[in-house]
Amino acid sequence: MSQDGLDRLERLTIRVARVVAVLGLFALLGLSLLILANATMRWLFAAPIEGVRDWVKLVVAVAIGSCLPATLALRQNVTIRFVGHMMRRPGRNMLELFGALATLIMFAILAWQLQVWTLELRELGDTTENIGMKIWPWWQGVAVLFYFTVLVQLLVVVRLAVALVRGEEPDAADRTEAPRSNNAQPSNG
């Protein structure tokens, strides 16, 4: 894949990951409103909303899973670089690549195990305690979000590997916006 193709793929990935994160944050906002309504109903009428606890357990998992791809795509995950700063560029690049590979492997294992667990939940027909809603579809959504996270991290690994092969400095800084193509000029207005 060419550098331009890699840049376009990275921009698309960042856009999609941001949309997924925003949807997860809206889910958290909705959950917050439900919790507020529940507290109000409990306080005013001594009649809490049935099943709020069930919703909390499911929505929080989805919301967390939805933020992970954007965190990795924008490279805003926690990294410790004090050893790398003492090394020359090739060693520093190899250390960055090693960390990215370890993260990729960890998320791949988590996605796989979430899928295994989801299939077990489906087979058992497990439901929530209070409202009897099936649990497995929610966890299947979380597993899909983790698969997307794995793809995002794979792109990060490819980007770092290309930088290592070319002897370039990897762009390890936090990304607040999608990378620009080489032809784009910053605007002054």
Secondary structure, 3 states (H helix, E strand, C coil): CCHHHHHHHHHHHHHHHHHHHHHHHHHHHHHHHHHHHHHHHHHHHCCCCCCHHHHHHHHHHHHHHHHHHHHHHCCCCCCCCCCHHHCCHHHHHHHHHHHHHHHHHHHHHHHHHHHHHHHHHHHHCCECCCCCCECHHHHHHHHHHHHHHHHHHHHHHHHHHHHHHHCCCCCCCCCCCCCCCCCCCCCCC
